Amino acid sequence: MSGFVAAAVGFPAVLLSFMLVVVVGYWLLVLVGADFVDADVDTDAADGGVINTIGLGGVPLMVGLSMWITLSWLLAMIGTIVLGTLGTSGGIDVLLRVAVLVVAVLGGLLLARVVVVPIRRAIPQAVEPRRSDFVGRTCVIRTGSVSETFGQAEVTSDDGSSAIVQVRRPAEMLERGPLHSGSEALIFDYDPEKEIFWVDVVPSTQPPDPLTEEH
């Protein structure tokens, strides 16, 4: 047991031991439900950031980092214990320990990349909404008016997020009534080349007044 503790507090394992303590503390806070800890933190998963570049993307950030640190620590411990049995000293011992640190970090990364594969496959991937999915939805006009050449509106997707989009209205539909800021409009088509939505007034759902029809 004393040899294990000596290896854990010896160079290079001690560097990763400190990081492992941070990781363990983090997950303990998650288990007790600390409201300032978010276990689902993820960074630029769709933007090809650093995490994706090193092969740990597609899973929550702390999951990937925790596996990397833990596996690197295990490799560093093995290397430190082995060096302790060799009895090296001086400059050679320092160089060997630095080499163990490098191998442990890189080896831990490679192992973590293998481990995250089944986890990544088990996590359902969110489907990004397409612009064409907005066709048939209503939107809220955010400009003073909407014409064939000008207009913006706010549309809400299924996940509750909203976006400001460019909207236009055919000239032959202008006689149906104005669309001004705050008006609700119906998106009936999308032009992918111009990246604009065609809108019109929302059709009335009220039945016609019988008295009006008689006159």
C-alpha positions in Angstrom: 0.0 0.0 0.0 2.8 2.4 0.8 4.3 1.8 -2.6 1.0 2.7 -4.2 0.8 5.9 -2.2 4.4 6.8 -3.0 3.8 6.3 -6.7 0.6 8.4 -6.5 2.4 11.4 -5.0 5.6 10.9 -7.0 6.5 12.4 -10.3 4.9 12.1 -12.9 1.8 10.5 -11.5 1.3 13.3 -8.9 0.4 15.7 -11.7 -2.4 13.5 -12.9 -3.3 12.6 -9.3 -4.3 16.2 -8.6 -6.4 16.3 -11.8 -8.1 13.0 -10.8 -9.0 14.5 -7.4 -10.7 17.4 -9.2 -12.6 14.9 -11.5 -13.7 12.8 -8.5 -14.8 15.9 -6.7 -16.8 17.1 -9.7 -18.7 13.8 -10.0 -19.4 13.7 -6.3 -21.0 17.1 -6.6 -23.1 15.8 -9.5 -24.2 12.8 -7.5 -25.4 15.0 -4.6 -27.3 17.2 -7.0 -25.3 20.4 -6.7 -27.4 23.0 -8.6 -24.3 24.9 -9.8 -22.9 21.8 -11.6 -24.0 20.8 -15.1 -23.1 17.2 -16.0 -24.3 17.7 -19.5 -21.8 20.4 -20.5 -20.7 20.0 -24.1 -18.4 22.2 -26.2 -18.7 23.0 -29.9 -19.8 19.4 -30.6 -21.0 20.5 -34.1 -18.3 23.1 -34.8 -15.3 20.9 -34.9 -13.6 22.3 -31.8 -10.6 21.1 -29.9 -12.6 18.3 -28.2 -13.7 16.9 -31.6 -10.2 17.3 -33.0 -8.7 15.0 -30.4 -11.5 12.5 -30.9 -13.6 13.0 -27.7 -16.5 14.8 -29.3 -20.1 13.5 -29.3 -20.2 13.0 -25.5 -20.6 15.5 -22.7 -17.3 17.4 -22.1 -16.7 16.2 -18.6 -17.4 12.6 -19.5 -14.6 12.7 -22.2 -12.2 14.6 -20.0 -12.8 12.3 -17.0 -12.1 9.2 -19.0 -8.9 10.8 -20.4 -7.6 11.9 -17.0 -8.5 8.6 -15.3 -6.8 6.4 -18.0 -3.8 8.7 -18.1 -3.4 8.5 -14.4 -3.6 4.7 -14.4 -0.9 4.5 -17.1 1.2 7.0 -15.2 0.9 5.0 -12.0 2.0 1.8 -13.8 5.0 3.7 -15.3 5.9 5.3 -11.9 5.8 1.9 -10.1 7.9 0.3 -12.8 10.5 3.0 -12.6 10.6 2.6 -8.9 11.6 -1.0 -9.3 14.4 -0.1 -11.7 16.2 2.0 -9.2 17.3 4.7 -11.7 18.6 8.0 -10.5 19.9 11.3 -11.7 19.3 12.7 -15.1 18.3 9.4 -16.7 15.6 9.0 -14.0 14.2 12.4 -14.8 14.2 11.8 -18.5 12.4 8.4 -18.0 9.8 10.0 -15.8 9.1 12.7 -18.3 8.8 10.0 -21.0 6.3 8.2 -18.8 4.2 11.3 -18.4 4.1 11.8 -22.2 3.3 8.2 -22.9 0.6 8.2 -20.2 -1.1 11.3 -21.5 -1.1 10.2 -25.1 -1.9 6.6 -24.2 -4.8 7.7 -22.0 -6.1 9.8 -24.9 -6.0 6.9 -27.3 -7.8 4.6 -24.8 -10.4 7.3 -24.0 -11.1 7.7 -27.7 -11.9 3.9 -27.9 -14.1 4.0 -24.8 -16.2 7.0 -26.0 -17.2 5.2 -29.2 -20.0 3.1 -27.6 -21.0 6.0 -25.4 -21.3 8.3 -28.4 -23.5 5.7 -30.2 -25.7 5.3 -27.2 -26.4 9.1 -26.9 -29.3 10.2 -29.2 -28.1 12.9 -31.5 -30.3 15.9 -31.9 -31.6 16.6 -35.3 -30.9 20.1 -36.5 -34.0 21.8 -37.8 -34.0 22.5 -41.6 -35.3 25.8 -42.9 -37.8 23.9 -45.0 -39.4 22.6 -41.8 -40.7 26.1 -41.1 -43.0 25.9 -44.1 -46.6 25.7 -42.8 -45.8 27.4 -39.6 -46.9 30.9 -38.5 -44.4 33.6 -37.7 -44.5 37.1 -36.2 -43.5 40.0 -38.4 -40.7 42.2 -36.9 -40.5 44.9 -39.6 -42.9 47.7 -40.3 -44.2 46.0 -43.4 -43.5 43.1 -45.7 -43.2 43.4 -49.5 -41.7 41.5 -52.4 -38.2 42.9 -51.6 -38.2 43.5 -47.8 -39.3 42.0 -44.6 -38.2 40.1 -41.5 -40.1 37.8 -39.1 -39.5 35.7 -36.0 -40.3 32.0 -36.2 -40.2 29.4 -33.4 -39.0 25.8 -33.9 -40.1 22.7 -32.1 -37.4 22.9 -29.4 -38.7 26.4 -28.4 -35.8 28.4 -29.9 -36.6 31.3 -32.1 -34.9 32.8 -35.1 -35.2 36.0 -37.2 -35.7 35.1 -40.9 -36.0 37.0 -44.1 -39.6 37.0 -45.4 -41.2 38.3 -48.6 -44.8 38.6 -49.8 -46.0 38.2 -53.4 -47.4 41.4 -55.0 -50.7 39.6 -55.9 -51.3 38.9 -52.2 -50.9 42.4 -50.9 -54.5 43.2 -51.4 -55.5 40.6 -48.8 -54.5 43.1 -46.1 -51.3 44.5 -44.6 -48.6 42.7 -42.6 -47.0 45.0 -40.1 -44.8 44.6 -37.0 -46.5 42.3 -34.6 -48.8 40.7 -37.2 -49.0 36.9 -37.4 -48.3 35.5 -40.9 -48.3 32.1 -42.5 -45.1 30.7 -44.1 -46.2 28.9 -47.2 -43.0 28.5 -49.2 -39.2 28.7 -49.0 -36.7 29.8 -51.6 -33.4 28.0 -50.9 -31.4 30.0 -53.4 -32.4 33.4 -52.0 -32.8 31.9 -48.5 -36.1 33.7 -48.0 -39.6 32.6 -46.8 -42.8 33.6 -48.6 -45.5 34.6 -46.3 -49.2 35.7 -46.4 -51.9 36.6 -43.9 -53.1 33.7 -41.8 -56.3 32.3 -43.3 -59.4 33.1 -41.1 -60.7 30.0 -39.3 -64.0 31.7 -38.5 -67.1 30.5 -40.4 -68.7 33.0 -42.7 -71.5 35.1 -41.2 -74.9 33.9 -42.6 -76.3 37.4 -42.4 -73.4 38.8 -44.4 -73.8 36.1 -47.1 -77.5 36.9 -47.5 -76.7 40.5 -48.2 
